Every structure is written in C-alpha cells, then in structure tokens.
C-alpha cells in the first residue's frame, strides 16, 4: 500500500504572526499615507510661529480728496465746504489718510465765512430793511405821488400858477396824511404840507418866506424819502 507524503499543515501561531499584505508595517515609513509627527509638504501648518492667517489691511495713502474740496469750497460755498470738511475729518481718521489738517482748516474757514455772511445780511436789513413796514403804507404811496407830481410840474413865472400848483400839493399831502397807517408817516406828510402852505402864504401876502424855510422843505422831503423808499434817503 503506497503512502503519499503528508502536506505540512500551517502552524496557527505562524499565521497570527504573519502580517496582512495591505497592513502597514509598524516602524517602517508607509509611502502614500500621512506620517504622524512628520510635516506634510504642501499643507498649511497651523500653529507655526510667526504665521499670520489674516493680514491687516494697509492704510490708504495719499491726501483725502474731500479735505481738499472742502477747503476750496469753504471760500466759495461755505455750507457745502463745511459738510465736506466734516466728512473728510471722519475719513482721514478711519483710513489713516493725509489731509486732516486741510479738513480742520476747511471747517474753520467755513464757519468764519458763514458768520460773515450772517453779519452782512443783518447789516443789510438794519440799513435797507428798517423801513419795509412803512414803504407800503397808503400814506407813503399817495404822498410820493403828490411830491412827484409837484416836482414834474412845469416851472412858471406867474405867481398864480405857482400858487395853484403848491396848493394842489398841499391838499394831496394832507390827504396822504389822512390815509397813513403809521404815525411817523402821517407826521412827515403833514410837515411837508405845512412847508408848502407857508410858501403859498408868502405868495399871497407878498412877504419874504422865513430864511430857513427852504432848508425845512428839504429836511421834511428827505424824511418822507427815508420812510417811503427802500433804503431811505441815507440821512
């Protein structure tokens, strides 16, 4: 009876000790797999000294344009220059730009310009607008018409013609005084009417008028002009 050689059976202890074909071998570097504790090239290294993951934005260079525009407009259109200069102050601080000094100068110049403009307007109203209330007074309107009519009448050497013209002016000035709504207008119209009446009396009596009568006529006429004309007579 023939016997075949026996096939050796694997030892179980040997199978446990044998590593699997695809298992990583401890103690030897495995290509293609990350090695713990070793730096991986091409990947960011977090926590490395000196690394800055987010860089701070660099400040904008150059002079702020609004600061320049604000200073220029401060001389031309002060309110606009003031607003632009205030905005420039904020921007130069936030953006760390140049031009803060220009912005401050723009604010100062704008404020001074606006104050000067206000002073001019107040002065105009103090001189020109002081008689606005009396210019439209009915007494002023009628009185100035009477004075204009008398001044435009043709000059005559006939005493009667001159007397008639003056008497007409007296009547119209008294009528204007009756219409006046302001006491100073009423008094001014009556004063000039009295001056003209004195001239008429001098003609009627053939006497010489008072030496200061013509000066009084001029003074009273200027008073009416001051009350009844915008800006007045300047006296």
Phi, psi and omega in degrees: 000124183273146179242136179268149181296142182282137178281128182294134180272139179293141179281126180304326180291328177291322179295323180290329182279338183283130180284151176290151184301323185261002182282144179288142181270119181290138179094349179238138180295135178257119181288138179089351178244142180294137180262121181292135179091349180251140180293138177259119183288139180093349180252142180295138181261101182286139178085006179292142182295138176083359182279138178239100183296328180232116181278138178290140180296137181286141179296144179289135181265167179095168181274137180297128183293325180292330178295319178293312181297321181296320180292321180293312182289343177299330179274336186259306179231089189305315181299320179292317178299324179296314181296314181296322180292323177296316178298319180297323177300317180292316183293317181296329178286317182287319185268356182057044179265166172280163177110004180296320178297321177296320180296318179296318178297321178297320178297314182296312181296321180298315180297316180296320179295318180294322178295321178295320179296318178297319180296322179294317180297318179297319180295321179296315179294329180289329183260317185269320187267007183292337182247022180300325183293328184268344183299321183269006178298134179303328177296321178295315183300311181290320181295318180293325175297319179295317180294317179297318179297316180293321182289330182271357180291143180295141180286135181231145175271354179280120181301323181293320179295316179297317180298319181295320179295317180293321180294323177296320178295321179298314181297318182290324178291321177295323177294322177295321178297324179291332180276342188298141179260347180246140183297320182293326176292316180300316181293322180295319179294318180292325180296316180290324176298321177294323178298313179295323179297323178296324178292318178299319179296319179297323178292318182294322183268348181072026180255163179277130179297163177301147186297331182264008184296317182293325175295323179292322177299316180295318180296315181291325178293322177293327178295318177296319179297322180294322182279329192249007178232136178298123184095339177068190182271355180076019180239000000 
